[in-house]
Amino acid sequence: MDPKLFLVFMVLGGCLCQQCNLKPQSYFFEVDTLGAKNGGTKGPVHVAVEGCKGTTDFGPIWSDLGKGSVKNFTALGSPTGLISCIELTMLTPDNWMPNKVVVQSEDNKGIHTKRYFYSNYIWMSSDPSKGVLTQEICKQGDTVYAIAVTTSTMKGADADHIWPSVIIKGTKGETETGILVNQNHDDYEKGVTDIYTFPGMKDVGQISCIQVVVRGNGDWLFDTMVVQRENQDPVTFNNADEVFVSKTGENTFCL
C-alpha cells in the first residue's frame, strides 16, 4: 500500500474504529445544574453532540433541571465517533445555569471515554434579555486536575455565591476549570479546606500561575490554593499578601 494512503487509513481509523457499527447507539448524559438563584429550568433543552464522524441531534430530551440538581438521561442516536463538543439550546424563556455535562456513548464494542464539558457561569434562556439561546461547549483535553483551597480565618474571609473558577497556566498554555462548587455543601467557609476535581482539562505542562475568576459581588480570602495534576506533585500557591479575590480584581498568583 502507498505509505500516504496507509497514513490516511490510520488517521481515519482513529475515528472509525471507535464507532464501526452504524446502528443507533446509546448515549448517557449526566447534567449538573448550578445551585444559583433561579438557576433551574423545567425545560425542555435541545441537545446535539459532535464527534469525528459528524453531529447527532437528539432534540429536546432534557427537562426538569432543578437548581443544584444532577440528572441523568439516556438517548439513542447515530454514531458520532469520539465526542468533541456538545450544543445546548433553550426552548423556554425561563433561566437555566448549566454547570457541567458528562457524556458517554455505548455500542456493541462497549462504553467509550467520558467527555466533560464545563459551562462556566453562562446563563441560558430563549429570552435574550435573560441569557444566551444556544451554547456550544467543547472538550479541553484529557487531563485531571485537583484543587484544594483553604479559606482564611480572618474576619470577612468567607464568601457566598461568588461562583469562582481557576485558570491554570503553564509552559504549554492554560486551561480553565469548571466552577469551584461541591453540590449540597457550604463552600468557602473560614478555616475550611475544600477539594475540587476537574477531569477533561488541557495539559498545561509545568504549572506557573493561577488566575481566580469570580462572578458574584462578594470578596473571598484564601490562604493557600494547591493545584495537582493527576500522578504529579502538587503545586502550592500561598496568598502571603492576603489579597481578597473579587469580581473586579486581577486575582493572579504566580510561583
Beta strands, then each sheet from edge to edge (+ up, - down):
strand 1: 25-33
strand 2: 45-51
strand 3: 54-62
strand 4: 70-77
strand 5: 83-90
strand 6: 98-107
strand 7: 110-111
strand 8: 115-118
strand 9: 134-138
strand 10: 143-151
strand 11: 165-170
strand 12: 173-176
strand 13: 193-201
strand 14: 207-213
strand 15: 222-229
strand 16: 235-238
strand 17: 252-254
sheet 1: 4+ 1- 6+ 7-
sheet 2: 4+ 1- 6+ 8-
sheet 3: 3+ 2- 5+ 9-
sheet 4: 13+ 10- 15+ 16-
sheet 5: 12+ 11- 14+ 17-
end
